[in-house]
Amino acid sequence: MRSSTVTSDGSAAHHGPLLGSGVSHALHLLDSAANHFIVHRDFQTSFGICEKGLAILVDNEKEDSRWGEVKEGLCILGIQALAELDQWPGVLSWVLRQYERPEEIPAKIMQMCIILYAKLGHEAAIQEVARVWLLCPATAGLGSYRTVSELYLLCVLLPLGRTDEARQLVLGEVGSSAFSEDQRQLALEVVTAKETECQDMPFGSRLSPSPGVPVPTSPPGGALMDNLQAMLRLLCRSLSLSSSAGCFPLRRVFMAMVILYLLVVRMNPGVRGLGNYGLTCCVNALLQSFSATWELKHLLNRWDASSVREKGLNVPLQLKRVLGAMERDTSQPAPHQDFLHCLDQQHIRLHVQHDADEVFLAILNFIQQQMDDPALALEIQNLYQISVQLHLQCLKCSYSKPRPSYLLSLPLHIREGRSNTLEDCMGSFFELHLLSGIDICFCAKCGFKTPSKQGFKLLSLPTILCMQLQRFRNSAHGTDKLQCSLAFPESFDFQEIWSQDAFSRDFQNNDSTKYSLFAVIVHAGSVVFGHYTAYVRPRPEQGWFYADDSHVEQATWDDVRDTYGSRHRTAYMLLYRRNSKEEGKGGDKQDAMCQLSG
């Protein structure tokens, strides 16, 4: 007999008679494709091996009981490889080449295709194939029929506004086969809610978007979680059947986990875009940073705002609502027009360019002024509060009296015409600066104004440390933007980069002084014609994301570093989160609570 092995590119190397059938060979190719996909991250090779395996199955059609399962596994892995190669649009045609007729497509693959095209915003591309699949009598008896029906209703018909077809689906043969009576009633309520939403749009949705920016529509609430729960139900059913049969098919578990990876990681990154409604890029970028601040979301979710009277004019309430919407279905831009209208009523006008740091501080001030829970409002302020001592030393009598103060963002001076580092800029902030000429101050001991030296010393550090890089410089000719480079680290320790002179004797050293970057507000263009975007890292294990209004994509630390300066885009605000073991444990718990309450 000849033996055979599979080489690194998935081809067969024969060393003797072939063991087993063509299905066995295809099974070996599936293992090889999975290895290239997971271990080597070589998606092109993985896809090529999947196609070889599928070609072998065509020549050995249905020769043993494993044929369908192996083909399904190769197709699922092939779909994911195409996804990683950003060849999403060709997925459906590729699947139809493998199965020829829609009704022959396995339920798991149909689910993947529906969710895939819904995420891409191309629901119409999958509508006819899914409809044919659901109307086929052979598929109605499948255990996954209900899940496909749910996805078709929530992810295709309702986002397309096909409420009549959705109602017919629920009341017709598909609904009677897929749903119980209670489930059909619930589905009809969802359809009715969508009809009402289309007929009675909120004030914010009447705002006109900027040219070229699509108007975002709000999908049915919780649709993404419903889809994910449906997939988890499928996995649980598969495992239950396997356990009862006395076996545990690891390949099925692996394939189910690939589907979940596609849903949770690749197709639902957890960062939701925001439409541009007339120079609102500044607010959009700040909202991305707030959304990445789970501590703020948790505190806002603890607030009972039921007693707020003018809800449409309450900034913290509207902020709470839009941050909640940004946690839900990320396939479409979040509806935040009501928040923009609320800010407009507070003199942060639409269709006007704004400074991101000024709007950031204004929103924090509105929270203090408009929340009817002063204790909770204080907790939010303390998230960002940098407590300092202001030292003003008279140069004539050396009299100095420290005065406590606080900052919500640390303004860092950039030196023009040279490369800067964050360490240099922070060190400059805590140096003593000479006040002379028109800047002289009154000395209580001397009794008149004298030259003096002014400086700050740290009393305490916040959980969220915001730094504003002062790139805009006023001169006799107007305001200019500094494009010079400023390098900043992904993490740092205050005590390692600063001398002890920067810390007050009363410095509260109970918490860690180590910080990690999680958001960067980026400014592109000039003072007159500028545009804000954001890099955010909601959780360390998620990596970086780039948000440019409604467009969101995965990014790398190298992409973030491109905003150091000397180019078109420059970092303008940096947000760091304090690291500590205790806060890390609490953070996971509070983040979970925030997700549930959102």
N, C-alpha and C positions, 0 to 999 in steps of 0.2 A: 504493500500500500504506500501511496505517496502522502506525505504530510504537507501542510501549507501553513504559512504565517502571513501576517499582514504587515507590510512595510510602513515606514513613517508617512508616506503619501497615500496610504490606504489601499494600494494595489496588492495583489496576492503574489507571494513568492513561493513556488511549489518545490518541495523537497521530496516528494513521493506521491503516492495516490492521494487524491483529495478525500479528506475525512468529511463525512456527512453530506448534507444537501446544499443547494444554492442558498437556502434560507440560513443555514449555519454560516456560510460565507458572508452573507449580508449582516448577520448578527455580529460577526467579528468586525466588519466595517463600521457598524454602529458604535461599538466600543472604541475603535480608533478615532472616529469623528468626535465622540464625546471627550476623548483625551486631548485632542487638538483644541477643542473649544474651551474646556475648563482649565486645563493645565498650561497649555502653551498660548492660549488666547489667539490662536491662528484661525480666524473665522473663515477666510477664503479657502484654506485647505480643508477645514471641517465641512464646508458646504460641498466642495468637490467630492469628498469621500461619500457624503450622503447621496449625491447623484449617482455615483458608481453603485452603491448598494441598491438603490431603487431600480437601476438598469438591470441588475442581476435578478431582482424579484420579478421583473417583467418576463424574463426568460424562464422563470421557474414558478409561474403563477399558481398560488394556492396549493402548493404541493404538500404542505403539512400545516398543522394547526397554528403554528407560530407566525405564519406568513403575514396576516393582518396586523398583528402587534408590532412586528419588526418594521413593516412599512410605515405604520403610524409613528413609531419612534424616529425613524429616519426623516420623516416629513416635519415633525415637531422640531427636531434639532436643525433641520434645514431652514425652517422659518426663522428660528432665533438667529442663525448665522446671517441670513439676509438682513435681519433687523440690525445686527451689530455692524454690518457693512453699509448701513443706511440705504438699502435697496428695498424699502418698504413698499413702494407702489407696485412692484412686480410680484408680490407674495401671492395674491389671489390667482393670477394667471398661472403661476408655477404650480400651485396646489391643484388647479383644474387639469393641468397636464398630467398630473400623477393619478387623478381619480376620474377624469373625463366628465362625469356627470355630477352635479351638485349633491344629489341625494346619496352618493357613494362616499362623500367626505365624512370621516369619523367625527363624532360629536365634539371631542376635545379640540380638534383642529378647527372646526366651525366656530367654536367659542373664541379661539385665539384670533381668527380672522375678523370676527365681529368687533372684538375689543380693539384690535389693531387699527382697523379703518375708522372706528369711532374716535380713537385717540388722534388720528391724523386729520380728523375733520372731514373725512370722505365717506360719510355714512351711506351716501347714495351708491357708492361703488359696490358695496356688499349687500345692498337691500334685496335685489332680485335673486341672488344666489341663496341667501338665507331664507327668503320666502319660499322658494322652490323646495328647499330642504325640509322646512317645517310642514309643507303641504303633502309631502310624500308619505303614504301609509306605512312604509317600511321603517321610517324613523320615529313614528309616533309611539312605538312600543319601547324605545330605548330609555334607559334609566336617566340619561342626561337630557332628555327632551325638554323637561321643564326648565333647565338651566339655559338652554339655547333660546327658548321662548322668552324668558326673562330678559336676557341680553338683547334680543332683537327688539323687544318692546322699549327697554330703557335706553339703549345705546344707539338705536337706529331710527325707529319711528318717531319717538318723542323729540329727539334733537332736531329732526327734519321738519317737525311741526305737523306730521301726518296723524293728527289725532283721530280722524275718522277711521283710518285704516287700523290704528291702535285699538279703538273701541271694537271694531269688527273682529280683530284678532282675538280679543279677550272673550267676546260673546260667541264666536264661531267654533269650528271644529278644533282649531289649535288650542283655544282656551279650555274647552271641555276635556281635552286629552292631557293638557299640561298642568292645570290648576284645580285645586279644590274649590268649593263654592266660596269659602272665606277668602281664599287667595284671589279669586276672580273679582270679588267685591273690592278688595284692597287695590287691585290693579286698575279697576274702573275709577276709583278715587284718585289715583295718580294721574290718569288720563284727564279727568275733570279738572284737577289742579293745573295741569299744563294748559288746558283750554282757557282757564281763568287767567293764567299768567299772560297768555298771548293777547287776551282781550283787555286786560286792565294792567298796563305796564306802569311801574313806579315812575316818579318824577325824574329820577336820575337817568333812566333809560332814554329820556327824550333829549338829552344833551347830544349835540352833533359831534361826532368824532373828527379828528384831524384827517385831512385828505390822505387816502391810501391806507387808513387804519380800519379794519373791519369792526363792526359793532358787535361786542361780545354778547352772547345769549347765555342765560343761566340754565344749566341742565337740571333735571329732577334731583332734588336733594338726596344726598347719600347714595347716588347710583354707583359710584366707584366701589364703595364698601359693600353694597349689595352684590356686585359682580364678584368681588374678591371672596365674599362669604360663600357664594355659589360654587366657586372653584374649590374652596376648602371643603365644602360638603362633598364634592366629587372625590377628592382625595380620601376623605374619611370613609366614604362608601367603598372605594377600591380596597383600602386597607382592611375594612371589615370583611369583605368578601374573601380576600386573600387569607385572612386569619382563619375564617371558618372552613376554608378548603384545606387548611394545614400547610399552606405554602406562603411565601413572602416574596413576590416578584420585585426585586430591587429596581429593575429597569423601569417598571411602571411608576414606582415612587420617584425615581430620578426624572422621568419625563414630566410627572406632575409638578415637581419642583422647578423644572425649566419653565413651565407655564407660569408658575407663581413669580419666578424671577422676572419673566417678561412683563407681567402685570405691575409688580411692585417697584422694581429697580429701573428697568429700561423704559417702560411706557408710562410710569407714574413716578417721576422723580421727586415729588413732594414739593415742588416749587411751581407756583401758578402765575402766569403772566397777567398783565394789567393793561387794558387798552389806553391809548393816548387820546384825551379829550380836550385838546387845545393847550399845548405847552404844559402838560401835566407830568412830564417825565421826571421832574424833581420829586414830586409827591410819590410817584410810582417807585422810584429807587428807594426812597425812605421807607415805604411800606414793605418792600422786600427785606430791608434790614430789621424792621419791627417784627415781621413774620418769622424771621430766623432767630428772634429773641424769645425763646419759649418761656422765660421767666416773666416777661411782660404779659404774654398771652394768658399765663396761668393766673396772674393777679387780676387781669380784666375779667376773666371767666368767673372769678370769685365774687365779682361785684353784682349785686342785685339792683338793676337799673329800672325796676318796674315803676318806681315813684317819679322818675324823670318826666317832666311835663312836656317840654318842647324837644321831643326826641330828634327831630330833624335838624336841630341846631346844636345838639350836644356832641362835641368832638369825641370825647372818650367813648360814648356809646356807639357812635358811627365807626370809630376805630375798632372797637370790639367786634362789631358785626362784619366788617370787611376782613379782619384777620381770621375770623371763623370761616368766611367764604373761601379764603385762600387756602384753607386746609382741606377743603373738599375737592371734588373732581377737578384735576389739573389739566384736563384735555382742552379746556377753553379758558380764555381770560376771565378773571374774577370780576363780578359786577361790583364796582366801587364808585359809581356815579353819585350816589347819595352822600358818600364821604367827601367827594370833591365839592359838591354843592354846599355841604356844611362848612367846609373851609372857606369857600367863596363868601359865605355870609359872615365869616369872621375876618374878612379883609385879606385873606390869602387868595387872590383873585385868579379865576380861570383866564386863559389866553394872555397871561403875563408871565415873564421869566422871573424865577425866584432863586434866591441863594439857599442851597440845601441845608447848611448849618442853621440859618435863621429860621427856616420852616421847622427843622428838627426841634429847636429850642421852643418855638411857638407851640408846637403840638404838646410838648411836655408841660408847658405853662397852662395850656387849656385843660389838661388833665387835672392839674392842681386846682384850677378855678371852678371846673364844672362837674367834678365828681361829688356826689352827695355823701360819700363815705370818706371823711378826712383821713382816717387811719390808713385805709387802703391806698389813697392818693399819696400819702407820705411814703408808703412802702415802694410805690413805683418811682417816686423821686429818688429814694435812697438807692435804687438799682444803679443809677447813673451818677450819683453825687460824689464829687471829689472834694473832700474836706481839706482845707489848707489854712495855714497861718500867713497873714500878710505882714511882712516886716518892713517898716519904714524908718531908716536910721539917719538922723540929722548929721551932716558932715561937719558942723561947727561944734556941737556939744556932745555928739555921739549918743544922744538920747534915742531910745528905741522902745516902742511898746507894741508887742504882737497883737494882731486883731484877727479873730477867726472869720473865715469866709468859706464859700464853696463855689464850685463850678460844675456845670453839667456836661461840658465838653472842654477839652484841653486845647487852647489855641496855640499852634506851633508855628513859629516864624521860620520861613525858608530863606536861606541866604542866596541872593541872586548871583548868577554867573559862575556857579560851582556845583559840584555834586554833593548832595546832602545825605545824611543818614538819619533815621528816626532817633537814634541814640543822641546824636549831636543836637537835634532840634529840641528834644526833651531836656537835655542838659542846659541848653541856652535858656529855656523857660525858667529854670530854677536858679539861674545865676542872678547876682545882684546887678541891677541896672541903674545907671546914673540919671538922676532927674535934676536938670539945670535949666537956666534960661526961663522960658515961659512955663516950664514944667515944675518949677520949684514948689514945695509944699510947706504948709504952716507947721511950725514946731511948737508944741505946747510949752516946752521948757524955755526956749529962747524968746517966745512971744511974737515972732514974726516969721515970714516965709524964708526958708533957707534951702540951699542945695542939699540933696539927700540921696540915699541909695535905697532902692526898693527891690524886694524879692519875696518869693514864696517858699514855704516849707510844708511838706505833706503831713496831714494829721491822720487821714485814713484813705484807703483806696476802695473804689466801688466794685460791684459785681460785673457791671458792664462799663468798660472804659472807652469813651468816645474821644477821638482826637480829630481836630480840624486842621488841615494843612493849608496855611494861609497863602494860597497861590495868587490871590488877587491883590494888587498893589496900587494904591492911589498916588497920583503924581500931578504935577501942574498941567499935564496934557490929558488927564483923565484917568481911567482905570485900565490897567494892563494885567494880563495873565502871565505868570511865570511858568515856563515849560521845563525848567531845569529839573534834573533827576533828584528824587528822594527815595532811597531804598529803605524798605521796612521789612521786618522779619515775620515769619508765620507764627512764631511764639518767642517770648522773652521773659526774663526775670528782672524786676525792678532793682532788686538788691545787687544784681550782678552788673548792671549797666550804670547805676548811679552811686555816687559816694554817699556816705552817711550824712553829709551836709544838707542833702536834699530832704531829709526826714526830720521832722520836729521831735523834740524830746518826748512829746506826748503821743507820738505815732502809735496807732493801734496795730500791733503786730500779731493779732490773733488769727488772721487768715493768710492764705498763700499770697505771695507777691508775683506768682507766675501767671502769665496771660497767653491766650491763644486767639489768633485772628479768626473772625467768623463773618465779617461783612466789610465790603469796601464800596463806598459811593464814588463813582467815576464821573469826571467831567470831560467832555470832548468839545472841541471848538474854541471859540473866542469868548470874550466878555459879552459881546453883543449877540452873537449867534452860537449858542451852546446847547448841549444835550447831555442829560444825566442817564447813566445806567448803573447797574450794581452787580457785584460778585458776592454771593452768599454761600455759606456753608452751614446749613441748619444743624447737622450733627456730624461729628468727625468721621463716622463711618460712611457717610453719604458722599463725601468729596465736595468739590466746588461746582457751583452753577452760575451761569451768566444770564442775567435778566435785562433785556432791552425792551421795555414796555411789554407788549403781548408776546414777544419772542423769548423763549427760555431754552437754553441748551446746557449740556454738561461742559465743564471746563476743568482746567488743571491749575496747579500752583504756578506753572510757567506762564499761563495766560494772565494770572493776577499780577505777576511780576512785570508784565509788559506795561503796567500802569505806573511804574516808577516815575516816568517822565521822559522828556526830550523827544516825545512823539506826540501824535494827535490826541491820544487819550491819557489822562493823568488822574491818579488817585486824589480825591479831595477830602474824604472823611474815612477814618478807619475805626472799626468797632472791634474791641477785644473782649473776650470773656475770661474772667478769673478762673484759674484751675485750682481745685482742691479735692482731695479724696472724699471729704464729707459732702461737698456740693455735687460731686459727680454722682454719688449714690442718690442724693436727693433729687438731682436733676432728672435722672431716668424715671423716678417715681412721679415727679411733678409733670414731666413731659407726657407721660401716659395719661395722667389725670386731665391734662389740658386737651389731649386728643379726644378723650371720651366726652368731655364737657363741651368741646367745640362742635 
